[in-house]
Amino acid sequence: MSTAGSSHNPRPVSSNTTYALAAVAIVLIGLIVFAAYKWSAEPPPAVRNDGYGPVREAAVQVTTTPDGAIRLGRPDARATVDIFEDPLCPACGAMETAFGQELAQKIDEGKLAVNYRLVTFLDPQSKSKDYSTRAVAANLCVAQTGSGPIYSKFHEALFTTKQPDEGASDLSNPALATLATESGAPESVAACITNGTQTEAAKVIAAKNLTDLDARTGNEAATPSIYNGTTKINWQDDNWVVTAAP
């Protein structure tokens, strides 16, 4: 699980307080390392609906919303969930690998729509130091097609087979553009990605989404985070998609 906290300006503290805080920090670091080890040691969720692939129905649309989401679904979808993700987040990749195909079928059937709320707090963990922002910008470019199947194919690859490891080589803008065209997007979308046309918009949207997530979590933002309205969903529950889209 990847986390981010809100920026703040700490006040000066006394030496005794500093030592106490340092001791607490050491303990917390140990707990974080243990938690990360425990999560990585656990087997990932089983792949649900393996073989279905990304969204396939032409009636499924992709749109951007004024509040910073990329909505994937039929206009009359029965239910909607919000998924907060960072393109570099390993747990987001695990979630998409396990449940992305099941989500795609529910979206095709009109039982569910997804508001993807993308954030970029893992930029510093990427080799290029701006991968998450560039990947969000690429998502915005692809969303301009309006095609659910094209966007779904691009998003699926971005979070699964093409997702970089933290600190490792990531995808350049031309590589992201190639992935978009391989997903069925036209050359105009490739140019949008290569030229970084949506970069500033991506920064604004990502900041808005992170503010939203901070508010939902009490400034303990973590990805992936999935919500059905105001109710947080446990994405490691094998049946969460079925429950959200009965």
C-alpha positions in Angstrom: 0.0 0.0 0.0 1.3 3.4 -0.9 0.7 6.4 1.4 0.9 10.2 1.3 0.4 12.8 3.9 -0.5 16.5 3.6 2.3 19.0 3.8 2.6 21.1 6.9 4.9 23.6 8.6 6.0 22.2 12.0 6.7 24.5 14.9 10.1 24.5 16.8 10.2 22.0 19.6 12.5 21.5 22.6 15.4 19.2 22.6 13.7 16.7 25.0 10.7 16.7 22.7 13.0 16.2 19.7 14.5 13.1 21.3 11.1 11.7 22.2 9.9 12.3 18.7 13.0 10.6 17.2 12.3 7.5 19.4 8.7 7.4 18.2 9.8 7.8 14.6 12.2 4.8 14.9 9.4 2.7 16.3 7.0 3.8 13.5 9.6 3.1 10.8 10.0 -0.4 12.2 6.2 -0.9 12.1 6.0 0.4 8.6 8.8 -1.9 7.4 7.1 -4.9 9.2 3.7 -4.0 7.6 5.3 -3.7 4.1 7.1 -7.1 4.6 3.9 -8.7 5.8 1.9 -7.4 2.8 4.5 -8.5 0.3 4.8 -11.9 2.0 1.1 -12.5 1.6 -0.1 -14.0 -1.7 -1.8 -11.5 -4.0 -5.6 -11.9 -4.5 -6.5 -14.4 -7.1 -7.3 -13.0 -10.6 -11.1 -12.8 -10.9 -12.8 -13.4 -14.3 -9.5 -14.2 -15.9 -9.7 -14.1 -19.7 -12.4 -11.4 -20.0 -10.0 -8.6 -20.6 -10.7 -4.9 -20.6 -14.1 -3.2 -21.4 -15.4 -4.3 -24.8 -18.8 -2.7 -25.3 -18.9 0.4 -27.5 -21.8 1.8 -25.4 -19.3 2.3 -22.5 -18.1 5.9 -22.4 -15.2 7.6 -20.8 -15.6 11.2 -19.6 -13.8 13.6 -17.3 -15.8 15.2 -14.5 -15.5 18.7 -13.0 -14.4 17.3 -9.7 -11.3 15.5 -11.0 -12.5 12.0 -11.9 -12.2 10.0 -15.1 -15.5 8.2 -15.3 -15.7 4.9 -17.1 -19.1 3.4 -17.6 -22.4 3.4 -19.4 -24.4 6.7 -18.9 -27.1 4.8 -17.1 -24.9 2.5 -15.0 -26.7 1.3 -11.8 -24.0 2.0 -9.4 -20.7 3.9 -9.2 -17.5 3.4 -7.2 -14.6 5.8 -6.7 -11.1 4.3 -7.1 -8.1 6.4 -5.9 -4.9 5.2 -7.6 -1.3 6.4 -8.3 0.1 5.0 -11.6 3.3 3.9 -9.8 1.5 2.3 -6.8 2.4 -1.5 -6.6 -0.7 -2.3 -4.6 -2.8 -0.5 -7.2 -1.2 -2.8 -9.8 -2.1 -5.8 -7.7 -5.7 -4.6 -7.3 -6.1 -4.0 -11.1 -4.5 -7.4 -11.9 -6.8 -9.2 -9.6 -10.1 -7.3 -10.2 -9.7 -5.3 -13.4 -11.3 -7.9 -15.6 -14.2 -8.5 -13.3 -14.8 -4.7 -13.1 -14.7 -4.6 -16.9 -17.5 -7.1 -17.2 -19.7 -5.3 -14.7 -19.0 -2.0 -16.5 -20.0 -3.7 -19.9 -23.2 -5.0 -18.3 -24.1 -1.5 -17.0 -24.1 -2.7 -13.4 -21.2 -0.5 -12.4 -19.3 2.7 -13.4 -15.9 3.6 -12.0 -14.7 7.1 -11.2 -10.9 6.8 -11.4 -9.4 9.5 -9.2 -5.7 9.6 -10.0 -3.1 11.0 -7.7 0.6 11.6 -8.1 2.3 11.5 -4.7 4.7 8.8 -5.9 6.4 11.1 -8.4 9.5 11.3 -6.2 9.8 7.4 -6.2 10.0 7.3 -10.0 13.3 7.4 -11.8 12.2 10.4 -13.9 10.7 12.1 -10.8 7.5 12.9 -12.7 6.2 9.6 -14.0 2.9 9.6 -12.1 2.1 13.1 -13.3 2.9 12.2 -16.9 0.9 9.0 -16.7 -2.1 10.9 -15.3 -1.7 13.4 -18.2 -1.7 10.5 -20.6 -4.9 9.2 -19.0 -6.5 12.6 -19.7 -5.4 12.5 -23.3 -6.8 9.0 -23.9 -10.1 9.9 -22.1 -10.6 12.6 -24.7 -11.5 9.8 -27.2 -14.7 9.2 -25.3 -14.3 5.5 -26.0 -14.7 3.2 -23.0 -12.9 0.2 -24.6 -9.9 2.3 -25.7 -9.5 3.9 -22.3 -10.0 0.7 -20.5 -7.4 -1.1 -22.5 -4.9 1.7 -21.9 -5.6 1.9 -18.2 -5.4 -1.8 -17.8 -2.0 -2.0 -19.4 -0.7 1.1 -17.5 -1.5 -0.5 -14.2 -0.5 -4.1 -14.9 1.8 -5.3 -17.7 3.4 -1.9 -18.3 3.5 -0.6 -14.7 7.1 0.4 -13.7 8.7 -0.6 -10.4 9.4 2.2 -8.0 12.9 3.6 -8.7 13.3 1.6 -11.9 13.1 2.9 -15.4 9.7 4.3 -16.2 7.8 5.1 -19.4 8.7 8.1 -21.4 6.0 10.3 -23.0 6.7 8.7 -26.4 6.4 5.2 -24.8 3.1 6.2 -23.2 1.9 7.5 -26.6 2.8 4.2 -28.2 0.8 2.4 -25.5 -2.2 4.6 -26.3 -2.1 3.9 -30.0 -1.7 0.2 -29.3 -4.9 0.5 -27.3 -6.7 2.0 -30.3 -6.3 5.7 -29.7 -5.8 8.0 -32.8 -2.6 9.8 -33.6 -4.0 13.0 -32.1 -4.0 11.4 -28.7 -0.4 10.2 -29.2 0.6 13.8 -30.0 -1.3 15.0 -26.9 0.8 12.6 -24.7 4.1 13.2 -26.5 3.8 16.9 -26.2 2.7 16.8 -22.5 -0.4 18.8 -23.4 -2.4 17.7 -20.3 0.5 18.0 -17.8 -0.7 21.1 -16.1 -4.3 19.8 -16.0 -3.0 16.5 -14.5 -1.3 18.4 -11.7 -4.5 20.3 -10.9 -6.7 17.2 -11.0 -4.2 15.1 -9.0 -4.0 17.8 -6.3 -7.8 17.9 -6.1 -8.1 14.2 -5.8 -5.5 14.0 -3.1 -7.3 16.7 -1.1 -10.5 14.6 -1.5 -8.7 11.5 -0.3 -7.1 13.3 2.6 -10.5 14.5 3.7 -11.9 11.0 3.5 -9.0 9.4 5.5 -8.2 12.1 8.0 -5.0 13.1 6.2 -3.8 9.5 5.9 -4.2 9.1 2.2 -3.3 5.6 0.8 -3.7 3.9 -2.5 -5.6 2.0 -3.7 -8.6 3.4 -1.9 -12.1 2.4 -3.1 -15.3 4.0 -2.0 -19.0 3.2 -2.6 -20.3 6.6 -1.8 -18.8 7.4 1.6 -18.3 3.7 2.5 -14.7 2.5 2.1 -14.4 -0.9 0.4 -11.9 -3.5 1.4 -10.3 -4.2 -2.0 -8.7 -7.4 -0.7 -12.1 -8.9 -0.2 -12.6 -11.3 -3.1 -16.2 -10.4 -3.4 -16.1 -6.6 -3.3 -16.9 -6.1 -7.0 -19.9 -8.4 -6.8 -21.1 -6.6 -3.7 -20.7 -3.2 -5.3 -22.5 -4.3 -8.5 -25.0 -7.0 -7.6 
